[in-house]
Amino acid sequence: MDVTALPIRTAHLAGFTVQYLHDEEYRHLVNDIFTHEEYRFDSRARRPRVLDCGAHIGLSVLYVKRRFPAARITAFEPNPLTFQLLTRNIRGNGFDDIELVNAAVGCEAGALAFHVPRDPLFRHWGDSAVKNRWYNEAKWETITVPAVALRDRLTEPIDYLKLDIEGLETEVLRASADRLAVVKRAIVEFHGSGTNPTNQLPAVRALLAEAGLTTMLRQDRWLTREADLRREEPYTLLVHAYRSRLDLAWFLRRDVVARIRAKLGRSR
């Protein structure tokens, strides 16, 4: 399907022009990415190397480019319809130096069965190679998409790895374990669900730890302990991973400052 046949909406965000289909989904993304900066990372590199696995319509890519204009980014998005919006948002804002890949990030190169809504105007948060709890034949369909192996892309130092692959986190990190040492910082969106028992948070943290990365957990904007996580079915959280102790210290400092500001805001 050509996305131009659909009622595309346009917004202006942080100096960018953004095209999207779903108001609620767009507001949610803006709040997470630009307001609360959940994908923020710091780097002393002028041209940090970034892999954005699960780039959606490209807001995370634009956020990184806003902070690091010379960043060398490869963005992966498997849904063909969403990929069209990603391309329009990246190329339409003048970024010709970003590699855009219409493929899922998996354990090996080839193809994957991928589950998408039948209605293109339905929000696309749940697109996945995993049949999540909300999947049903009436509203969802299965298509085949190209797949690339994450480990094949870990052939140089990676300043920042963003992994949002809707339930394949454990499998893909395990398949890439021998090359994770090149990653300096990572953020993994973990998707927990009883319908996908092979995806295990302790395994994700262990794989990152074995690669020399220290992990911290964030749920609902705040750092938390694994024992204190809310595990409603399904649940999500962010796993932040740092190789540098200095980077980790800055990350923790930002959390403390955010908590203080939030507390002061409530007390007014």
N, C-alpha and C positions, 0 to 999 in steps of 0.2 A: 504493500500500500504506500502511496505517495503522501507524505505528511501534509503537503500543501492542499490536499483535498479536505482537510480537517480544519475546524475553527481554531486556528493558532492565535494565542494571546501574546501580547508584547509588553514588556516592562523595562524600566530603566533602573539599573542596580549598580551602585558603586562605580559609575562611569561606564558601565557596559550596557548594551542592549540585549535583552534576553527574550527568547521565544519559548513558549511552553504551552501545554494543553490543559492542565488541571490547576485551578486556583488553590485548592487546599494543599495539594502536593507542593506547589511552588512556595506558598507561604511557609510551610514546614521546612523546606530546604533552606530558604533564606534565613529563617530563624536559627537553624542549627549551624549553618556554614558561615554566614556573614555576621549575625548578631552575637552568637555565643562562640564562634570560631572553634568548633569542635575539631577541625582538621589543622589547626595551627601547629606549625613547627618552626624552630629557629635553626638557622644555618649560617655559618661564616663563609660558605661557598658563594661566589657571585653567580654561578650557574648550577644550582643544585640539580641533581638527576632525580627525577620523580617518576614512579610508576603508579598510575591511578587505575586500580582494577575495580571496575564497577563505577564508571564515571557518570552514568545516567545522562542528564541533559547538559552537563558540563559546568555546573556551578562550582563544584570543587576545583575544577581546572582553572576557572576564572579567578577564584580566590587565591590560588597559589601564584598565578601570574600577576595579580595585584601586588602581592608581597615580594615576589621575586620575578621581575619582568624578563630576566634572561634565563629562567629555569628551563631545563631540557625535560620535557614531559612526554610520556607515552600514556595515552588514555585508552582503556578498553571498555567497550560496551556491547553486549551481545544482542540485545533486542533491536531488530532492524529499524523499527519505527522510532524508538528512542535515539538510536544512532543518527538518524537524520536530523533530529533536533540538536544533538550534540555537535554535529558538523556545522549546522547553521549558526549555533551560538559561538563556536570557536572561530570559524573562518569569517563569520559576519562581524566579529570584533577585531579583525585584522591579524589574527594569529596564524601565520603560515608555517611557523617553526614547531608546531605541536604534532606529534605522530598520533593519528586516530586509527584505532583498530576495531573493526566490527567483529568481535569475537569474545567468547567467554574465556575466562582464565580458569584453567583446570589442571589436572594432574599430568595430562599428556596432550600432545597436538592431535588434531583430528576433528571430531564433531561431537556435539552433545545434544541430547534431548532437552529442550528448554520450554518452560511452562509460562505462558503469557495470557492476559485477558483476551477473551473473544471480542469484547467491545473496546476499540482503540481509545475511546474517551474515558474509560475507567482508569483510575490511577494505577501506576506501574511500580509501586513500591515492592510488590510481592513477586515480581518476575524472578524465576529461579530455575536452576537445574534440579532442585529438590522439590518433590511434591509436598508443599507445606500444608498445614492444617486446614487453611481456607480453600484449598484446591477442590474444585468439583467440575465435572464434565460440562455442566450447563453454562458456566461462566468462564471457564478456562480451556485453553487448547494447548497442544504440545507441538512445537515446531523443532526443526533441527537447525542448529547454529554452528558456525566454525568455533573451534577451541584452540587455544594456545597453552602451552605448558609454562607455568610461572618460572620454573627452574631454568628454562631456556632463555629467559630474560634477565636472569641474575648472573650476568657475565662481566659486570663492571661494578664499581662501588655505587650503591644506591643510597642517596641522601635521605629519601623518604619513600616508603612503601605504604600505600593506602589499599587495604584489602576489604572490599565490601562485596562478597560473592554469595550471600544469601544461603549459608548452610554448608558450603564446601570448605570451610576454613581449615578444619583438622586434616582432611584428606590432602588438600593442596599444600599446606605447610609441611606435612610429612613427606610428600613426594619431592619437596624442594629442600629438605633439611640439610643436605650436603652443601648447599649454596647460600644459605641464609646468612652466613658470616659476612657477606658483602653489604648487608643492610645496616645502615647506621641508625635509622629511626623507622618505626612502623606504627600504623594504627590499623587494628583489625576490628571490624564490626562483627561481633559474635552473635550468632542466631541460635538460640536454644529452643528445642522443641522435642516433645516426646515422639513426634512423627519422624524424627531424624536422630536416633540415638547414637549414631556413629560420630556425630559432631559433639565433642566434649571439651568444655572450657579448661579443665586441668591439663588435657593433652595439648591444647593450643599454647598454654603458658609454658609447659615443659619444653615444647619444641623451640619456642623463642628463647627460653633460658639456656637450652643446650647450645644455641647459636651465640650466646654471650649477651643477650638482651635482657634488661630488667623490665618487668611488666607492672603496670598499674591499671586498675579497673575503674571505669567511670560509667555510672548509670544515672540517667535523669540529671545530667550536667555535673554531678558531684562524684569525687573519688570515693570508693567504697571498698570494703573487704569482700572477698569471695563468699564468706559465711553470711554476709548481710544482704546479698543480692535478692531482689524481688524476682521470683521465677514463675510469674504467671505464664500461662500457655497461650501463645509463644512469648518469649522475651528476648530482648536485645540489650547489648551493652558494648562499650568500646574498650578494647584492650590497647593501651598505649605501651609501646616498647622502646627503650632507649639503650644505646650502647655507651654513650658518654655520661659520666656522673654529673658533669656540669650541665648538660642538657636536661637531665633528670631533675636537677636542683631548680632550674628555671621553670620547668613544668610544674613542680610542686609549689613554687612561689606563686605562680599565676593562680593556682587553685586556692591558696590561702587568701590572696588579695580578692578574688571573686567572692569567696565566702564572706569576707568582712564587708564588702560593698553590698552584698545581698542582705546581710543582717542589718546594716545601717539603713538600707532602703525600707525594710520592714518596720523599723523602729520610728520612722518619721511620721 
